[in-house]
């Protein structure tokens, strides 16, 4: 059974980080996504092995020289039969190449034109360089990651690039595709990582307005490792466990299974003034057993517990194995497509491709005359690996 986006054709203009992540998600859902690579990225014949970058999975690769008018003409020909195009350049770059939204929508009025940037298409920062750490800083997110009395800690690049960036772009593209079915018209999707990261903080804006979150007290609030019942603890073997016993009934079970249910110091759960001391007490308890021993005690209970696993450990955990959360594809262990559907089937379409690996076949499949394709390859407007 095909994925829920089967039948949609999407062009991805090659980039890094959030753009490829959005394209991977769309391809995992069954869309035919063609990655358009720079012609200069082709270094020779494509190797027999798949490209290492999992973010490139599920789509074929076409190499075009967009500084050559013939290469631009090819892209615009593809646009005519595409449902969407996504790109991640700085504002104005696609326009300067001659393939901006106005030109592309002029060739295909139903086209969804997805734009992924850090700062957005407008604003004082719009033309500046940046990375995830900068976008989540300006969004008001980075300031709240970290321990008390320590500098903010970037949470890898998951919040800006992937959560606030790639996922927002994929969501925006699908929303626009749905709207285009009703209106018959495409539109531009302006997905900015600073905007997406801000949206991810929505609950904390609510908490702050209600006096439940102190934005000046990093690492001292309910969900930022301030509370003793919502944190990670080191075990006797050096590994860690996570505890999230917020609700009273879950907190009561935490105290019972740690042998602290009769301890008067732990009765006032929400007294934040006690949290630092109670955290020290709990740390002493968790340090008495190994992670595996705590798993035996707490797994399957309502403590809100899980061992803190590395990537390779997560791939082998029985729960993840039972759900198929990770799969081995083309010899590489990687996360399986998500989310899941009860009728449609989301699945990896193909291993990651090398630049220009499918140039000739893609163009022929998308309707270009084979003789023209061969001529384009001969002139260098198209590169075949």
Secondary structure, DSSP 4 states (H G I P E B T S, - for coil): ---TTTT-EEEEE--STHHHHHHHHHHHTT-EEEEEEEGGG--SSPPSSPPS-GGGTTSEEEEE-TTSHHHHHHHHHHHTT-SEEEE-PPTTHHHHHT-SHHHHHHH-TT-EEEEEESS-SSSTTTTS---HHHHHHHTT-GGGSS-TTS-----TTIIIIIIIIIHHHHHHHHHHHHHHHHHS---EEEEEHHHHHHHHTHHHHHHHHTT---TT-TT-STTTT-STTEEEEE-TTS-EEEEE--SHHHHHHHHHHTT-TT-GGGS-TT-GGGHHHHHHHHHHHHTTS-HHHHHHHHTTSSS-EEE---HHHHHHSHHHHHHT-EEEETTEEEEPP-S--SSS-----SPPPPTTTTHHHHHHHTT--HHHHHHHHHHTSEE--
